[in-house]
Amino acid sequence: MKAKLWGLLTATALLGLGGTAQADDLTLGYLPALAGPFATLSRTDEIAAQIAIDEINAGGGIVGKKLKIISFDTGGKPDQAVVGLGKLADDDKVLAVIGPFSSGECRVVFPAGEREGIVTMSMASSAPKLAEPFTYALRNTSDEGYMFRKVMKTLQDKKYPVATAAIAYATDDVISKTMGEIVLPNVMKAAGTDIKGSVTFQTQAFDMAPQVSQLKEMATDLVGVGSGPDAAVRLVQEMRRQGVTSRLVAGSTIGDSELAKRMGNDGDGTVIPTTFYSGVSPKAKAFEAEMIKRSKAAGIERSGVSQFEAATYDIVQFYAYAMKQAKVTGDPAKLAAERTAIRDALRAMTDYPALEGPISFGKNGDALKPVYIIEMHGGTWNLIGTHPAGS
């Protein structure tokens, strides 16, 4: 079976991803989602991974061996994600797996990884408690409820109108539905916001006019969005066309670094959480510059970095740290034991100096991260709130 990558074919050729590792290499598997509702968020994560690989190898690798990645495109489909995990674990004998991306994929990959005895670490899945039942499942993300509570607190601190809200969400995706039916309404209600109603749509829906007509009748301060970025763009364009001026709020599911440019003035006032802000350190700023440069070389114009790219970079760095702590050798006869040693080192890791800030993993398998609240205005994202990890 071979990984099928669309959209990053040029980048793959440039970066050497998805190739066959040499016998003396240490290999990581990777499960990108290059189709489906979150393809626009996932498509450049491999560039971020390769930046980390290049840095690690330039520093001498791990026990003198180079680190390599073997990829398998899931197409955003849970069943393909499980197939990919099996190939990477059983055929390619990788030591650990980067990904998968979405909560729908993680829901089936995490138990499969537990059976295989191999760590899988998502850079994006944020539906509540998906990693909690497992020991080999980790997420370099924070729970959407944890992050959206910071959104509502920031809005209140800035005295933005939050008295009433409606919710618009996709019903054909796990995290979008979770956001629309659980996270957004529960957090808003806890903040004292009156939920006037909700509207639903399919991820690929093109005509949002009927849903927006209902939102217009509700006339709320906020519209909470549970979807990927593409649907959010179509929704806000139709809202403004119909004269709906409600402020969009959402979780990290629409956290595309290019979303502000895509929405333009229609998106003014949109507020979301993110776990990466390039202004936090010189290291984060340098990473953003390198991401923009390499993306451009691959034919992808970028103006900034998403939290998912930063999380992917950090996952590779976490694995390198854990391999060194576990004194991994890459000996095929020790594969099972070394996979478990990587898990144990990650579980014991404390305040790793990541791009996003000091990171440890909680007992539920999720990373404890700082949260930055950003607001869209004039085609750019602006920082309006910062919440330390665990706050």
N, C-alpha and C positions, 0 to 999 in steps of 0.2 A: 504494500500500500504506500502511496506517496502523497505527501501533503500537496494540496492544490491551493495556491495563493493567488488571489486576484487583487488588483489595485496596488500591490507592492512588488510586482514582478521586477520592476526596475530596481527598487530598493533591495530586493533579495539578491539580485545579481551584484549590486554594489557592495552589499554588506556581508555576503557569504552565508546567509541564513539558510536553514533547511537542508544543508548539504550533509554528506556522509562523514561522520567523525572518524578520525584516525584511531588506531588501536591504543595509542598512549594518551588520548584525550580524555578529559572528564566531561561527560555530557549531561545537559539538562534538556528536558522535553519542553515543548511550548505548544499551547492550544489556542491560537488566535481565532477570533470570530470575524471572518472577512465578508460575511453576508448577514442578513437579519436586521432587527431593529436598532442594533448598536454598532453596526459596521463602521459608521463614521467615527465612532469613539475608539474602536479597536484597531483601525487600520495602520496607525503609526506607532503602536506600542512596541513592535519588533525593532524599530529603529532605536527606541529608548533602551531596549534590552541589549542591543549590540553596542551601544555606547558603554554600558557597564562591562560587557565582555571585553571590549578593547582595553578599558582601563585596567581591569584585573589582569589580563594577559601581559600588558605592558609593564605591570608591576611584578612580573615573575610567575604569574599564574598561581596555581595551588599545588603545593609540594612539587614544584617544578614542572607541572603539567598544564597544558592549555585547557581553557574552558570553552566548550562549544555548545551550540543549540541545534536541536533537531525539531522541526515544526510539523504540525498537522492541523490543517484548517478545518474547524468544526462547522463552518457555514452558519454559526449561530444556532445550530440544532442540537438539542440535548442527546439524541441518539448517536449522532456523529461524534459528539464529545466523548462519549463512553468508548466508542470504537477507537478514537484517537488515543485515549488513555491506555487502552489495551495494547495498541501497537507500540507506543512509546515505552511502556513498562516491560512488555514481554519480548518484543522483537528488537527494539533499539537499546534495551537495558539501561535507560537513563537513570540517573541518581535521584532526581526530583523533577517536578513538573511546574512550569509557570502557567498559570491560568487554571480553569477556563475563565472567560470574561463575565458572563451573565449569571444571574441567580438561577435561571431555568437550567442552565448547564451544570452549575455547581450542585444543584439538588440531586442529580444522578451521578455526577463524577465523584463527589466527596465519599459516598458509601463505596463506590468502586475502588477508589484509592485506598480506603481503609482495608478492603479485602486484599488488595495487592501489596499492602505494606509500603506505600510510597507517598511522600508528601506532595500534595497539590495545593498551590497558593494562588488565590484569585486576586486580581488587581482592581476589580470593579464590583463584584457581587455584593449587594448590601441589604438583601431581604433579611429580616431578623432571624437570628439563631440557626442559620444553615450549617455553620461549622461546629456548633456547640456539641453535638452528639459524638464527634469523632476526634481521634487523637492525631491522625495524619492530615487533617484538613485545617488549613489556615487561610485567613483573608487579610491582605494588606489594604484593608478598607475599614471603614467604620459603619456601624449600623445606621440606616437612614433615619430612624427615629432619633438617635443620638445627635445626628447632624441637623435635622430639621428643627429640633428644639432650639438650637442655636440661632436658626433663621428667625423664628418667632420672637426670641428674646431680643435679638438685635433690632427688629422692627419696632418692638415696644420701647426699647431704650432710646431709639431715635424719634419716637412719638409719631411714627407713620400710622395712617388709619388702618386698623385691623379688626374693626367691630364685626364685620360680616365677611363671609367667604362662600364661594362655590368651588366645586371640584370637577375637573375634566380629566378623564384618564382612559387609557387603552385597556381593553379587557383580554387581549390575546397574548399578553406577555406577563410572566410571573411577577417581576418587580414592579412593572407599571400598575398592575392590578393591586398588588400589595400596597403600593403608595396611595392609590385612589380609594381603597376600601378600608385600610387600617391606619397607615402612618399619618397621612395628611389630616384626615378628620379627627383622629384621636389627639394629635399634638395641637391642632388648632383649638379644639374644644377645651383642652387643658389650659390653653393660654387665654381662655375667655372669649374666643371668637365664635360667633353664631354661624353655623353652617346652613345656608339657605337651600342647598340642593346639589345635585351632581349630574353630569352628562358623561356619556361613554362613547367610545369610537374604536375602530380597529386601527392597528398600527399603520397600515398602508392606506387608510382613508384619505382621499384627496379633497373631497368636498366637506368642509366643516361648517357650512352655513346653518344647517338645522341645529347643531349643538350650540353654536354661538347665539342663535336666536333665543334659545332658552337661557343662556347666560345673561343676555341683554335684559331679559325680563326680571331676572333676579337682582340685577344692579348692585353688586357687592363691591366691597373695598378690594378684596383679594380674589384671585382665581388660582387655586392650587393645581398644578399640572403633574400627572403621573404618566410619563411616556418617555420615549427617547427624544433626541434633539430634533429629528426631522419632522415628527408630528407636532412638536411644540412650535416650530417655525410656521407651519401651515395654520395652526390654531391662532397664533397671535396676529398673523396677517389678516385672517378673517375677522378677528375681534376688532381690529382697528378699522377695517373696511366698514363694519357695521356700527362703528361709533362706540364700541365698548372700551372704556378707559380703565377698567380694573387693573391693578398691579398683578403681574404673574409672579408666583412663588413656586418653588419646586425643590426637589432633592438633587442629589448629584447625578441622577439619571439623564439630565440634560446638560451636564457639565462639559460641553464642548468648548475648547478655547477659542474657536472661531464663531461661536454662536452669536456673539454680539455683532459681528460683521454681517452674518447671515440675516439676522433679524433687523438690523439697521435701527432707525428711529422707532419702528413698531415695537421694539423690545424695551424701550426706555422704561426704567423702573423695575425691571425683572430682578428678583433677588434669589440667589441660590447659595448653598454651602460648597466649599471645596476644601480638600486637605492639602493642596499645594498652592503656594503663592511665591512667585519668583523673587519678590522683594525681601524674603525672610533671611537670605544669606547670600554671600558672594558665590558659594558653591551652587546654590539653586539658580542664580542668575547665569552662571557659566553653563550649566546644564541646558537651560532654556536656549541660550545662544547656539549651542551645539546641535540641539534638536532642530531648530529653525534652519540651520545650515544644511544638515543632512537631509531633512525633509525636502528642501529646495532642490538638492542634488538628485533626489528621487522623483522630482516632478510634482511635488506636493507643496503648495504655498501655505506657509504658516506665519502667524503673527505672535503666537504664544504657545505655552505648554499646558496640557490638561493634567488633572490630578491622576488620571489613569496611566499616562506616560511616565510620570514621576514615580508612581507606585510600581510600575513594571521594572524600571531601572533599579529601584530599591529592592525588589524581590530577588533580582540577580545578585545584588550585593549581600543580601541576607544569606542566600545559599552559599556564596563564597565564604562568608564568615563562618557559617555552620560547618562547612567542609573542613575548614582549617581547625576549628575547635574539635571536630570529631576525628581529625587526622585521617581523612579519607584517602584511600590509595587508588581506587578504581579497579581493584582486583576483582574479576568476575566471581570468584569463589566467595568473596565477602560482600556481594551486592546487597543482600537482604539486611545484613547487620549494619552496613554503612548507610543504607536508606533510613534505618531506624535511628542511628546515631545522629543523622542530620535533623530528624524530627526532634530529638531530645535537646540538641543544642539550640534550636530555634525556640522551643518552649521555655528554655532557661535564659534566653537573651533578654537583657535589661537595658533600656534607654540607648539603643543603637543610634548613632549619629546619622540619621537618614536625611535625604533631601528635604523631607517634609517636617523635620524636627526630630527630637528624641523619640524612638519607637520601641515599645515592648508589646508582647502579645498577652491579652487577657485570657482567663481560663476558658472563655467561650471560643477561643481561636481567632478573635478579631483583633486587629491592631488598635492600640490606644494612641490616638493622634490629636494634634491640634486641629481646630476647625476655623477656617477663614470664611467670612461672609462677604460676598461680592455683589455689586449692583451694576446693572447695565445702563449705560447712558452714552448716546452719540456714537454707538458702534464700538464701545470699549467697555471692559470690566473695571470697576473701581472698588477697592477695599473699603468696607464700611464697618467691619467688626472682626475681632480676633478672640478666640476662646482657647485657652491652653488645653493640652491633652488631659482627659479625665475630668474636665470641669463640668 
